[in-house]
Amino acid sequence: MGYNVKQLEKRRIAGFHLVGPWDEKVKQGFQQLLMWVENNQIQPLEWVCVYYDNPDEVPPEKLRCDVAITVDSAFKIPANSEGVITTDIPGGQYAVAHARVYNEEFEQCWDRFFDELLSDQSLQIAAGPCFEVYQNDGQSDGYWDIDMHIPVEPKVL
């Protein structure tokens, strides 16, 4: 798979905070997000999903994520935007890998990325959320091109 390490600025996001099984909630959340974006004629900078928990440690019904768009720092939530939140994805050092996802197999791509990163001799996973940025409209293209981001720090020996 391969990855690069990048220093990223924080990203301001607007969207929906969801709790529950990611394989259900993320898809539902993006349908809700798309409707909100279209109804309010918002021009997203990026489409993102932020993951706050480790699914190996947290039961599916308690997994947290945000389905969101990135917005500029002055963005104000429009009226009649029930349930929409704004928050920041922290800046910092991230390992970034690109993947093409077919058949909704996001989990397999993330698993490969984590496996590769865990074998790195100089980096370790840092505290903080992971996130993916969508590079295309997978609904119309039949696949998703995503950039996956995992916070990292130098490995302490």
Secondary structure, 3 states (H helix, E strand, C coil): CCCEEEEECCEEEEEEEEECCHHHHHHHHHHHHHHHHHHCCCCCCEEEEEECCCCCCCCHHHCEEEEEEEECCCCCCCCCCCCEEEEEECCEEEEEEEEEECCCCHHHHHHHHHHHHHCCCCEEECCCCEEEEECCCHHHHCCEEEEEEEEEEECCC
